[in-house]
C-alpha cells in the first residue's frame, strides 16, 4: 500500500511539472539518458567529408553507404547531415545541377584512445560508389568534431580544409599550427559577462569555481575575476583540477573537502567533458553535494537517477549559444523514408527521445497512413520536438559553409570557361581554404554566418535550467537569454513566465551569499582582510537612510528632511521657533509684560510721591531714568519671541545692550552721587560744586555712547542674521538669530559686566556710610544679583541649543531686570506706601533730639 501511495504521489508531482510547463509555454523537453550505457561512446569523435557531383543522387545511395548500426550519441549528426544535404540538393539557387553528398571512414568515428598511427585514410568501397569514383579524388572539405583532441590530430595528418563543429577551442584557432582548420562555433568571449549577469540578477554573490589546469581555464578565471570585481561578486573558492588523473587522485580529498565545507551554494564549472573535471563533478553529485551548477551546454547531462526535486534551480543552469529553430527539421525526421535513409529507429526510441511541453499541433488521425517500418511518424504520438544540440547546429552551419564554398568555386570555374568535366572537381586546396575562411552567408533560418569573425564577436546565449527526476528523466527549461548587443541594463532577460510561476519576488531561488543581506536602514561595513562580499551590517548614521538591501553607503537626507527611526526614508522637517503660542514663549512674554507694567506702576508711584524725603534723597531724576530703562529692558525681551526676521535679529542685541547700559550707568551714577553726598560734609568747595552741578549724571551718556560705538562696530563688521538649526531638535528646523560675530557679542556683554562690577565696587565701599537715606546697600545687592545672573548665563547659554538658547537669554534679561527693580525700588515703595512716617524729616529730628 505504501509503495502504491508513493507511486501515485510521484506521478502527481510529475503531472504538475508538465502542467507548469504547458501553462508557461517555456521551451522544455524530457530526455531519457542511461549514462552507464553511453560512457563508452563519449570517448569518440567523428569525421565526415563532403563531395559534389553533377546530377541527382541515386535512391539507394545512403542505403548502401549506411549498412551498419549507428552509435547512439552520433545519431543526431547523421540526421542533420541527411537533412542539410537533402535541403541543399533541393535548393535550385545553391549548387544548381549538382548534388552534395557526405561520406566517412569505414569505422565512422575515431576512438580517441587510439594512437595517431592507427588513424588511416577514409576507406571507401569502390563497389559501393561505381558512378562517383572519379569525383572522390581531389580536395574536399572535411567536417570533424566534437572533440578537439582528435580533430587536432586529424588536422596534422590530413592537409585538406576542415571545419570543426565542436565547441570553440583556442588551440584549433591557432592559424600557425592549424592553418587548414576553421571553427564554426562562436568563441565564448562574453561567457563570463553573461554568467556574472545571471549571478547579479539572483544576488548570488558568493560562488565557487571549478576549472581545468590549462590555458583555457586560466583565461576564463582571469575574465571571470574581472567581471566579478566590477559587479560585487566574490569567489568563495577556486578548484583548479589537474588534467593528469594521477595528480588529481592525489589531491582529490582537498577538492572534496573544499567544495563540501564551503558555504557557497552556486558553483561555476568551466572545462571539457571527458576529463578529470567531469570525474570530480560526477563524484560530488554521487556523494549528494547539492549545489546549483552553472556551466556551458557541454555539461547538459542528467547527473543522477536518484534526484527528484521540483524546486526551481535545482540541478544545472547551462549557457548555450543561441540559435534559431530549424522548423523543417522536425518534418524531415517525421516523414523520412527509411528505405532511402536507413536508420535503426529502435535505438532512437530509447536513447534520443525529446518531447516538447507545449501543445502539439500534430494531427493524430494521420498516423494511420504511415507504417512503423517505413517512417518515423510514430514520434508524433509523443508530442515531440527535435531540439538540436550546439554541436548539431554547428554541423548544420558547417555543411552550408562547405556548400557555399563549393558554389563559389564552381562559379569561378564556369567563368573561366573550364571544360564541363572539370567543373565540380576541386584540386586546389589552397583556393578552397581561402574561400572557406572568408565565407559569409545567411543560413535558411535567417542567421548571418561569418566564418572570419566567429572568434571575435560576442555570442548570444540561451539560459536553461535542468531538473532531475527518477530513473534518469530530466526536464530542461529555458529560463532566459543574454544578448550583448543590447544596453547593459537590458542584456540579461529572464522569462516573465518563470517570474509568474515562481512569484514576483522569486522566493524559491536559493541564496548564495557570504554574509546575511543588510536590511533597509543598514549599510555594509567591510572588515579588513576579508572578501568584498563578506561584511557586517551597521545602521545608517544620523540623518542618513537606505531604502534598499545591501547598500554600500547610506544616502543623506536633504537639508529640510530628517531620517525616520528605522532610517529607511526621509521625512519633511517642520519649522519651529520660540513662538508666542508655545507654553514657554507665552510664559516669558507674560512675565515680560507683567514686570514692565509693575515697573511702570513703581515709576508712577515715584512721580506721585516725588516730594517725599526718600525720593528726593536718592536723586529722583536718576531714579526716573533707571525705572524707564528697566521698563525697556523688560520689553526688549519680546524681540526674542516670535518668528525671527532681519529687523528683529538686529534689534535684539542692540536694544538689549543699550538699555542695560543705560540702567547700569544710572546705577553707577547713583552710587557716585551717594559718595559725593557724604564728601560735601567736609569743607571742600570742589566736591560741593560737582554734586550741585550734576556731574555724576554725565556717566550715563558717556557709558551709553561707548556701548553705541561697540554696537555700531558689531553691525558694521558682522551683523546678526537669520539662521536655521537642524541639530537641536529631531525632525525640526529651528529658526534662530545668529549673532554674527560672537566676539562682538561677548564684548557687549563684557562691557555690561564691567559696568556692573564698577557699580558694585563703589556701592560696596559706600554701604556703611552713616545716613538714614543711604541706598548704597540696595545698590550693592542689586549689582550682586545682576552679576550672579549673567555669570550663570554664560555656561548655561553655551550648553543649550535652539529654542532653549533663546529662552535662556530671555530669562537672563528678565531675571537681571527683576533684580534691579526688586533690590533697589521695592524697599522704597514699602516705605512710601506702607510706612510713610518712619522716614519723614520731623520723625528723624525727634529721634535725633531724644
C-alpha positions in Angstrom: 0.0 0.0 0.0 2.8 2.4 0.9 4.5 1.7 -2.5 1.3 2.4 -4.3 0.9 5.7 -2.4 4.5 6.7 -3.2 4.0 5.9 -6.9 0.8 7.9 -7.0 2.4 11.0 -5.3 5.4 10.8 -7.8 3.1 10.7 -10.8 1.0 13.6 -9.4 4.2 15.7 -9.0 5.3 14.7 -12.4 2.0 15.7 -13.9 2.2 19.0 -12.0 5.6 19.8 -13.7 4.1 19.1 -17.1 1.1 21.3 -16.4 3.5 24.1 -15.3 5.5 23.8 -18.5 2.5 23.8 -20.7 0.9 26.8 -18.9 4.1 28.9 -19.1 5.0 27.9 -22.6 8.6 27.5 -21.8 10.6 25.5 -24.3 11.5 22.3 -22.5 11.8 18.6 -23.1 12.1 15.3 -21.5 15.2 13.2 -22.0 16.0 9.6 -21.2 19.7 9.0 -20.8 21.4 6.0 -19.4 24.9 7.1 -18.5 26.2 3.6 -17.9 25.5 2.6 -21.5 26.8 5.8 -23.1 30.1 6.2 -21.4 31.9 4.2 -24.0 30.5 6.3 -26.8 31.6 9.6 -25.2 35.3 8.9 -25.9 34.9 9.0 -29.7 35.0 11.6 -32.4 33.5 11.9 -35.9 35.0 12.8 -39.3 32.9 13.4 -42.4 33.8 14.5 -45.9 31.6 16.5 -48.3 31.6 15.9 -52.1 29.8 17.3 -55.1 28.9 15.7 -58.4 26.7 16.5 -61.3 23.2 15.2 -61.4 20.9 13.8 -58.7 22.0 11.0 -56.3 20.6 7.6 -56.6 17.7 6.5 -54.4 19.7 3.8 -52.6 22.9 5.8 -52.3 22.8 6.1 -48.5 21.2 2.7 -48.1 24.4 1.2 -49.5 26.6 3.7 -47.5 25.0 3.3 -44.1 24.9 -0.5 -43.7 25.7 -0.7 -40.0 24.3 0.2 -36.6 24.8 3.9 -35.9 26.1 4.6 -32.4 23.6 6.3 -30.2 25.1 9.7 -29.5 26.1 10.1 -33.2 22.6 9.6 -34.4 21.9 13.3 -34.3 24.9 14.1 -36.6 23.7 11.7 -39.2 20.1 13.1 -39.2 21.5 16.6 -39.6 23.8 15.6 -42.4 21.0 13.8 -44.2 18.6 16.8 -43.6 21.2 19.5 -44.6 22.4 17.7 -47.8 18.8 17.0 -48.8 17.8 20.6 -48.2 20.7 21.9 -50.3 20.1 19.4 -53.1 16.5 20.7 -53.3 17.6 24.3 -53.5 17.9 25.4 -57.1 20.0 28.5 -56.2 22.7 26.7 -54.3 24.9 24.2 -56.3 22.5 24.1 -59.3 22.7 20.9 -61.3 25.0 19.5 -58.6 24.4 17.2 -55.7 26.1 17.3 -52.3 26.8 14.1 -50.5 28.8 13.1 -47.4 30.9 10.1 -46.6 33.0 8.9 -43.7 35.6 6.3 -42.7 34.6 2.7 -42.5 34.6 2.8 -38.7 32.6 6.1 -39.0 34.1 7.8 -35.9 37.5 7.5 -34.5 38.3 6.3 -31.0 40.3 8.9 -29.1 42.1 6.2 -27.2 43.7 5.1 -30.4 47.1 6.5 -31.4 47.6 8.6 -34.4 49.4 5.7 -36.1 46.2 3.8 -36.1 44.4 6.5 -38.0 44.0 5.8 -41.6 42.7 7.4 -44.7 38.9 7.1 -45.3 38.4 3.6 -46.7 35.8 3.7 -49.4 34.4 0.7 -51.1 34.6 1.5 -54.8 32.0 -1.1 -55.5 29.6 0.9 -53.3 30.0 4.1 -55.4 30.6 2.8 -59.0 29.3 6.0 -60.6 31.2 8.5 -58.4 34.7 7.1 -58.3 36.2 9.9 -60.2 34.6 12.5 -58.1 36.1 11.3 -54.8 39.6 12.4 -55.7 41.0 15.9 -55.3 40.4 18.4 -52.5 37.4 18.0 -50.3 36.1 19.8 -47.2 36.1 17.7 -44.0 33.7 18.0 -41.0 35.2 17.0 -37.7 34.2 17.1 -34.1 33.0 17.5 -31.5 36.2 16.6 -29.6 39.2 19.0 -30.3 41.8 16.4 -29.4 41.2 14.0 -32.3 40.4 16.9 -34.6 43.9 18.4 -33.9 45.5 15.1 -34.8 43.4 14.8 -38.0 44.5 18.4 -38.9 48.1 17.3 -38.7 47.6 14.0 -40.5 45.4 15.4 -43.3 46.1 18.7 -45.0 42.7 19.2 -46.6 40.4 22.0 -45.2 38.4 21.0 -42.2 35.5 22.6 -40.4 35.4 21.9 -36.7 31.8 21.8 -35.4 32.6 21.2 -31.8 32.9 23.9 -29.1 35.3 26.7 -29.8 38.8 25.9 -28.7 41.8 28.3 -28.7 44.3 25.7 -29.8 42.5 24.9 -33.0 42.1 28.6 -33.7 45.9 28.9 -34.0 46.4 29.6 -37.7 50.1 28.8 -37.5 49.7 25.3 -36.1 46.4 24.5 -37.8 46.2 26.6 -41.0 43.5 24.4 -42.5 41.1 24.1 -39.6 38.2 26.5 -39.4 35.9 26.8 -36.4 32.2 27.3 -37.0 31.3 27.8 -33.3 31.4 31.1 -31.6 34.1 31.9 -29.1 32.9 32.3 -25.5 34.2 35.9 -25.4 31.3 37.2 -23.4 30.5 34.0 -21.4 32.0 35.3 -18.2 30.0 38.5 -18.5 26.8 36.6 -19.2 27.3 34.3 -16.2 28.1 37.2 -13.9 24.9 39.0 -15.1 22.9 35.9 -14.0 24.7 35.8 -10.6 23.9 39.5 -10.0 20.3 39.1 -11.1 19.7 36.4 -8.5 22.1 38.0 -5.9 24.4 35.0 -6.0 27.4 36.9 -4.8 29.4 34.1 -3.1 30.2 31.3 -5.6 32.7 28.6 -6.2 34.7 27.9 -9.4 35.9 24.6 -11.0 38.2 24.8 -13.9 40.8 22.6 -15.6 44.5 23.4 -15.1 45.1 24.6 -18.7 45.4 27.8 -20.6 41.7 27.9 -21.4 40.8 27.6 -17.7 43.3 30.2 -16.7 42.0 32.7 -19.3 38.4 32.1 -18.1 39.4 32.6 -14.5 41.0 35.9 -15.4 38.0 37.1 -17.4 35.6 36.0 -14.6 37.6 37.8 -11.9 37.5 41.0 -13.8 33.7 40.8 -14.3 33.1 39.8 -10.7 35.2 42.7 -9.3 33.2 45.2 -11.3 29.8 43.7 -10.2 30.4 42.9 -6.5 30.6 39.1 -6.8 33.2 37.1 -5.0 34.8 33.7 -5.4 34.5 31.5 -2.3 37.0 29.0 -3.7 38.7 28.1 -6.9 39.4 24.4 -7.6 42.0 24.1 -10.4 41.6 20.5 -11.4 44.8 19.0 -12.9 44.4 17.2 -16.3 46.5 14.3 -15.0 44.4 11.6 -13.4 47.3 10.5 -11.2 47.8 14.0 -9.9 44.1 14.5 -9.4 43.8 11.4 -7.3 46.5 12.7 -5.0 44.6 16.0 -4.4 41.0 14.7 -4.6 40.5 14.8 -0.9 41.4 18.5 -0.8 39.0 19.3 -3.6 36.2 17.3 -2.0 36.7 19.0 1.4 36.7 22.4 -0.1 33.5 22.2 -2.0 31.6 20.2 0.7 32.5 22.6 3.5 32.1 25.8 1.5 29.0 28.0 2.2 28.7 28.8 -1.5 25.5 27.3 -2.9 26.4 28.1 -6.5 29.4 26.6 -8.3 30.6 27.6 -11.8 32.0 24.8 -13.9 34.2 25.6 -17.0 36.1 22.9 -18.8 35.8 20.0 -21.1 33.8 16.9 -20.6 35.6 13.5 -20.7 38.2 14.9 -18.2 39.2 14.9 -14.6 36.8 17.8 -14.1 33.9 15.6 -15.2 35.1 12.8 -12.9 35.1 15.3 -10.0 31.6 16.5 -10.9 30.1 13.0 -11.0 31.7 12.1 -7.8 30.3 15.1 -5.9 26.9 14.5 -7.3 27.1 10.9 -6.3 28.1 11.9 -2.8 24.9 14.1 -2.6 26.5 17.5 -2.9 23.5 19.8 -3.5 24.7 22.8 -5.5 23.5 25.0 -8.3 25.9 24.1 -11.1 26.3 27.0 -13.6 28.1 25.9 -16.7 28.0 25.6 -20.5 25.9 23.4 -22.8 28.6 20.7 -22.9 27.5 19.8 -19.3 23.9 19.3 -20.4 23.7 15.9 -18.7 21.5 14.1 -16.3 23.6 13.9 -13.2 21.8 11.2 -11.1 18.9 8.9 -11.3 18.1 9.4 -7.7 17.5 13.1 -7.8 13.9 14.3 -7.6 13.0 17.8 -6.8 10.5 20.4 -8.0 12.5 23.3 -6.5 13.4 26.0 -9.0 17.0 26.0 -10.0 17.6 22.5 -8.7 20.3 20.9 -10.8 22.2 22.6 -13.5 22.0 26.0 -15.2 23.6 25.9 -18.6 24.5 28.7 -21.1 24.1 27.6 -24.7 24.8 29.6 -27.8 21.5 31.0 -29.2 20.4 29.6 -32.5 17.1 29.8 -34.3 14.8 26.8 -34.5 15.0 24.7 -37.7 11.3 24.1 -38.2 11.7 21.9 -41.3 14.0 19.5 -39.4 11.1 18.1 -37.5 9.0 17.4 -40.6 12.0 15.9 -42.3 12.5 13.4 -39.4 8.8 12.6 -39.1 8.4 11.9 -42.8 11.8 10.5 -43.5 11.6 7.3 -45.7 13.8 4.6 -44.1 14.1 2.9 -47.4 16.1 5.9 -48.7 17.7 6.8 -45.4 18.3 3.6 -43.4 18.2 4.2 -39.6 17.8 2.0 -36.6 14.8 3.6 -35.0 14.6 1.1 -32.2 17.7 2.6 -30.8 16.4 6.1 -31.2 13.2 5.3 -29.3 15.2 4.6 -26.2 18.2 6.8 -26.4 17.3 10.1 -28.1 13.7 10.9 -27.3 12.7 14.6 -27.0 9.3 15.8 -26.0 8.0 19.3 -26.3 6.0 20.6 -23.4 3.8 22.9 -25.5 0.5 21.8 -27.0 1.2 19.8 -30.2 -0.4 20.8 -33.5 0.1 17.3 -34.8 -3.0 15.7 -36.5 -3.1 12.3 -34.8 -5.5 10.9 -37.3 -2.7 11.0 -39.9 -0.9 8.2 -38.0 -3.0 5.6 -39.8 -1.4 6.5 -43.1 2.2 5.6 -42.0 3.9 2.3 -41.4 6.2 1.9 -38.5 8.8 0.2 -40.7 8.8 2.9 -43.4 8.5 6.1 -41.4 9.3 7.9 -38.2 5.8 9.4 -37.9 5.3 7.3 -34.8 7.2 10.0 -32.9 4.3 12.4 -33.3 2.4 10.2 -30.8 4.7 11.5 -28.1 4.0 15.2 -28.7 7.7 15.6 -29.5 10.0 18.3 -30.9 13.6 17.7 -32.2 15.9 20.1 -30.2 19.3 20.3 -31.7 22.4 20.4 -29.6 25.0 23.1 -30.1 27.3 20.7 -32.0 24.3 19.7 -34.1 23.5 23.3 -35.1 27.2 23.9 -35.7 27.3 20.9 -38.0 24.3 22.3 -39.9 26.1 25.6 -40.5 29.3 23.8 -41.4 27.5 21.9 -44.2 26.2 25.1 -45.6 29.6 26.8 -45.3 31.1 24.0 -47.4 28.2 24.2 -49.9 28.6 27.9 -50.3 32.3 27.5 -50.8 31.8 24.8 -53.4 29.3 27.0 -55.1 31.7 29.9 -55.3 34.4 27.7 -56.7 32.1 26.3 -59.3 31.0 29.8 -60.4 34.7 30.7 -60.8 35.3 27.6 -62.8 32.3 28.4 -65.1 33.6 32.0 -65.6 37.0 30.7 -66.6 35.3 28.5 -69.2 36.7 25.3 -67.9 35.6 22.0 -69.5 32.3 20.6 -68.3 34.1 17.5 -67.0 36.3 19.6 -64.7 33.5 21.6 -63.2 32.9 20.3 -59.7 36.4 18.8 -59.4 38.4 20.7 -56.8 42.1 20.2 -56.9 43.4 23.4 -55.4 43.0 23.0 -51.6 44.7 26.4 -51.0 42.0 28.2 -53.0 39.2 26.3 -51.3 40.7 27.1 -47.9 41.0 30.8 -48.8 37.3 31.0 -49.9 36.1 29.0 -46.9 37.9 31.3 -44.5 36.2 34.4 -45.9 32.8 32.8 -46.4 29.8 34.9 -45.3 26.3 33.6 -45.9 22.8 33.6 -44.4 21.6 30.1 -43.5 17.9 29.0 -44.1 16.8 30.1 -40.6 18.0 33.6 -41.2 21.2 33.7 -39.2 24.2 35.5 -40.7 27.3 33.3 -40.5 30.7 34.9 -40.9 33.5 32.4 -40.8 36.1 35.1 -40.3 34.5 36.7 -37.2 33.4 33.7 -35.2 36.2 34.2 -32.6 35.8 37.9 -32.2 32.1 38.5 -31.9 30.2 38.1 -28.6 27.7 35.4 -28.9 24.1 35.4 -27.7 23.2 32.8 -25.1 20.1 30.9 -24.1 19.9 30.0 -20.4 18.5 26.7 -19.5 17.7 25.0 -16.1 17.8 21.3 -15.9 15.7 19.4 -13.3 16.4 15.8 -12.5 13.8 13.2 -11.9 13.9 9.5 -11.0 15.3 6.9 -13.4 17.3 9.4 -15.5 14.4 11.6 -16.5 15.3 15.2 -17.0 13.4 18.4 -17.6 15.2 21.2 -19.4 13.5 24.6 -19.2 14.6 27.8 -20.9 14.6 30.5 -18.2 16.1 33.4 -20.1 18.6 34.7 -22.5 21.6 37.0 -22.8 22.3 39.4 -25.7 25.4 41.6 -25.6 24.0 43.8 -28.4 21.6 45.5 -26.0 22.4 48.2 -23.4 23.9 46.8 -20.2 20.7 47.0 -18.2 18.8 45.0 -20.9 21.3 42.4 -21.9 20.0 39.7 -19.5 16.4 38.8 -19.9 14.6 36.4 -17.5 11.4 34.8 -18.7 8.3 36.6 -17.4 6.5 33.2 -17.4 9.2 32.0 -14.9 8.6 35.0 -12.7 4.8 34.4 -12.8 5.2 30.7 -11.9 7.6 31.4 -9.1 6.1 34.7 -7.7 7.3 38.2 -8.4 9.8 38.1 -5.6 11.3 34.8 -6.7 11.0 33.2 -3.2 12.1 29.8 -4.2 15.5 30.8 -5.6 18.1 29.8 -3.1 20.6 32.4 -1.8 24.4 32.1 -2.1 26.0 34.9 -0.1 28.9 35.2 2.3 27.0 37.4 4.7 23.4 38.0 5.6 21.6 40.6 3.5 21.6 44.0 5.1 18.0 45.2 5.5 16.9 48.7 4.6 18.2 51.2 7.2 21.5 49.4 7.4 24.7 49.5 5.3 27.6 47.2 4.6 30.7 47.5 6.9 33.7 45.7 5.5 36.3 44.2 7.8 39.9 44.4 6.9 41.5 41.4 5.1 38.1 39.9 4.1 36.4 39.5 0.7 34.3 42.3 -0.6 31.2 40.1 -0.3 31.8 39.4 3.4 30.7 42.2 5.6 28.8 43.2 8.7 25.6 45.3 8.8 25.6 48.6 10.7 22.8 51.1 11.0 22.9 54.2 8.9 24.4 57.3 10.7 22.2 60.2 11.9 20.1 61.8 9.2 21.1 59.2 6.6 18.8 56.5 5.1 18.9 53.4 2.9 15.7 52.1 1.3 17.2 49.0 -0.4 19.0 45.9 0.7 22.8 45.7 0.9 23.8 49.3 0.2 27.4 50.2 0.3 26.7 53.7 1.6 23.7 55.4 3.1 22.1 58.4 1.5 22.0 61.7 3.4 18.6 63.4 3.7 18.1 66.9 2.2 18.6 69.9 4.5 14.9 70.2 5.2 14.4 66.5 5.8 15.3 64.0 8.5 15.6 60.3 8.8 12.9 58.3 10.5 13.6 56.0 13.4 14.3 53.0 11.1 16.5 55.0 8.8 14.5 53.8 5.8 13.2 57.0 4.3 13.4 60.8 4.9 10.6 62.8 6.4 9.9 66.5 6.0 11.1 68.8 8.8 8.8 71.2 10.5 9.9 74.8 11.1 10.0 75.9 14.7 11.0 78.9 16.8 10.2 80.4 20.2 6.6 81.4 19.4 4.1 83.2 21.4 1.8 80.2 21.1 4.3 77.9 22.8 3.8 77.5 26.5 7.4 78.6 27.2 7.1 81.6 24.8 3.8 82.6 26.3 5.1 82.4 29.8 8.1 84.5 29.1 6.0 87.1 27.2 3.6 87.3 30.1 6.4 87.7 32.6 7.9 90.5 30.4 4.6 92.4 30.2 3.8 91.9 33.9 7.1 93.2 35.1 7.1 96.1 32.6 3.7 97.0 34.0 4.9 96.6 37.5 7.9 98.9 36.7 5.5 101.4 35.3 3.5 101.4 38.5 6.7 101.9 40.5 7.5 104.8 38.2 4.1 106.2 38.7 4.4 105.9 42.5 7.7 107.8 42.4 6.2 110.5 40.3 3.3 110.8 42.6 5.5 110.9 45.8 8.3 112.9 44.2 8.4 115.3 47.1 8.8 112.8 49.8 12.2 112.8 51.5 13.1 109.2 50.5 12.5 110.0 46.8 14.3 113.3 46.9 17.2 112.0 48.9 18.1 109.4 46.3 18.2 111.7 43.3 14.7 111.2 41.8 15.8 112.1 38.3 18.2 109.2 38.3 15.5 107.0 39.7 13.2 108.1 36.9 15.9 107.2 34.3 16.6 103.9 35.9 12.9 102.9 36.1 12.4 103.8 32.4 15.4 101.9 31.3 14.3 98.8 33.4 10.9 99.0 31.7 12.5 98.9 28.3 14.8 96.1 29.4 11.7 94.1 30.2 10.1 95.0 26.9 13.2 94.3 24.7 12.9 90.6 25.7 9.8 90.5 23.5 12.0 90.9 20.5 13.4 87.4 21.1 10.0 85.8 21.0 8.1 85.2 17.7 9.2 84.5 14.1 12.6 85.9 13.6 13.3 88.4 10.8 16.2 90.5 9.9 15.0 93.6 11.8 14.2 91.7 15.0 17.6 89.9 14.8 19.5 93.3 14.7 17.3 95.0 17.3 17.5 92.1 19.8 21.2 92.6 20.6 21.4 96.4 20.2 18.4 97.3 22.3 19.4 94.7 24.9 22.9 96.2 25.1 21.9 99.9 25.0 19.0 99.7 27.6 21.0 97.7 30.0 24.0 100.1 29.6 21.6 103.0 30.5 20.4 101.1 33.5 23.8 100.1 34.8 25.3 103.5 34.1 22.4 105.1 36.0 23.2 102.8 39.0 26.8 103.8 38.7 25.8 107.5 38.7 23.6 106.9 41.8 26.5 105.3 43.7 28.8 108.1 42.7 26.1 110.6 43.9 26.0 108.8 47.3 29.7 109.0 47.7 29.8 112.7 46.8 26.9 113.5 49.1 28.9 112.4 52.1 32.1 114.0 50.8 30.5 117.5 50.8 30.3 117.4 54.7 33.9 118.4 54.5 34.9 122.0 53.6 35.8 121.3 50.0 34.2 123.6 47.5 35.0 121.5 44.5 33.1 118.5 45.8 30.0 120.7 46.5 30.2 122.1 43.0 30.3 118.7 41.4 27.3 117.5 43.3 25.3 120.6 42.8 26.1 120.8 39.1 25.0 117.2 38.5 28.4 116.0 37.3 27.7 112.3 38.2 24.9 112.3 35.6 27.5 112.7 32.8 28.4 109.0 33.4 25.1 107.9 31.8 25.6 109.4 28.3 29.3 108.7 28.3 28.8 105.0 29.1 25.9 104.7 26.7 28.0 106.3 23.9 30.7 103.7 24.4 28.1 101.0 24.1 26.7 102.5 21.0 30.1 102.6 19.4 30.6 98.9 20.2 27.2 98.0 18.7 28.0 100.1 15.6 31.3 98.3 15.0 29.4 95.0 15.5 26.8 95.8 13.0 29.4 97.1 10.5 31.6 94.0 10.7 29.3 91.0 11.2 25.7 91.9 12.0 23.3 89.3 13.3 21.3 87.4 10.7 18.5 84.8 10.4 19.9 81.2 10.7 18.4 77.7 10.9 19.4 74.9 13.3 18.6 71.3 12.4 20.6 69.7 15.2 18.9 70.8 18.3 15.5 69.1 17.9 14.9 65.9 16.0 12.7 66.5 12.9 12.7 70.2 13.4 14.3 73.2 11.7 14.7 75.9 14.4 14.7 79.4 13.1 17.1 81.5 15.2 19.0 84.7 15.0 22.7 84.1 14.5 24.7 86.7 16.4 27.1 87.1 13.5 30.2 88.0 15.4 30.4 86.0 18.6 33.4 88.2 19.7 31.4 91.4 19.4 28.5 89.8 21.4 30.9 89.0 24.2 32.4 92.5 24.1 29.0 94.0 24.5 28.2 91.6 27.4 31.6 92.1 28.9 31.1 95.8 28.9 27.8 95.4 30.7 29.5 93.2 33.3 32.3 95.8 33.8 29.8 98.5 34.5 28.0 96.2 36.9 31.3 95.4 38.7 32.2 99.1 38.9 28.8 100.0 40.4 29.1 97.0 42.8 32.5 98.2 43.9 31.6 101.8 44.5 28.3 100.8 46.2 30.1 98.3 48.4 32.5 100.9 49.6 29.7 103.3 50.5 27.4 100.8 52.2 28.4 101.7 55.7 28.2 105.5 55.4 26.0 106.9 58.3 22.8 108.1 56.7 19.2 107.0 57.1 18.5 107.5 53.4 21.7 105.8 52.2 20.7 103.3 49.4 24.2 102.0 48.8 23.3 98.7 50.4 20.4 98.2 48.0 22.6 99.1 45.0 25.3 96.7 46.2 22.8 93.9 46.5 21.2 94.6 43.1 24.6 94.6 41.4 25.4 91.3 43.1 22.2 89.8 41.8 22.9 91.2 38.3 26.5 89.8 38.2 25.3 86.4 39.5 22.6 86.1 36.8 25.0 86.9 33.9 27.8 84.8 35.4 25.4 81.8 35.4 24.0 82.8 32.0 27.3 82.2 30.1 27.8 78.4 30.8 24.1 77.7 30.6 23.8 79.6 27.3 26.6 77.7 25.6 25.4 74.3 26.8 21.9 74.8 25.2 20.8 74.9 21.6 17.8 76.1 19.5 14.8 77.5 21.3 16.3 76.7 24.7 19.2 79.0 24.0 16.8 81.9 23.2 14.8 81.1 26.3 17.9 81.2 28.5 18.8 84.6 27.1 15.3 86.0 27.6 15.2 84.6 31.2 18.5 86.2 32.0 17.3 89.5 30.8 14.1 89.2 32.9 16.0 88.0 35.9 18.6 90.7 35.9 15.9 93.4 35.3 13.8 92.0 38.2 16.9 92.0 40.4 17.4 95.8 39.7 13.7 96.5 40.2 13.2 94.5 43.4 16.5 95.2 45.1 16.5 99.0 44.5 12.9 100.1 44.4 10.8 97.6 46.4 12.2 98.7 49.8 11.5 102.4 48.9 8.0 101.6 47.7 7.4 99.8 51.0 8.4 102.9 52.9 6.4 105.2 50.6 3.2 103.2 50.6 3.3 101.2 53.9 5.3 103.3 56.4 5.5 106.9 55.1 6.0 108.4 58.7 9.0 106.3 59.6 11.3 108.2 57.2 9.8 111.7 57.5 12.0 114.6 58.3 10.1 115.5 61.6 10.4 112.0 62.8 14.1 112.0 62.1 14.6 115.2 64.1 12.6 113.8 67.1 14.7 110.7 67.2 17.8 112.8 66.9 16.7 115.1 69.8 15.9 112.2 72.1 
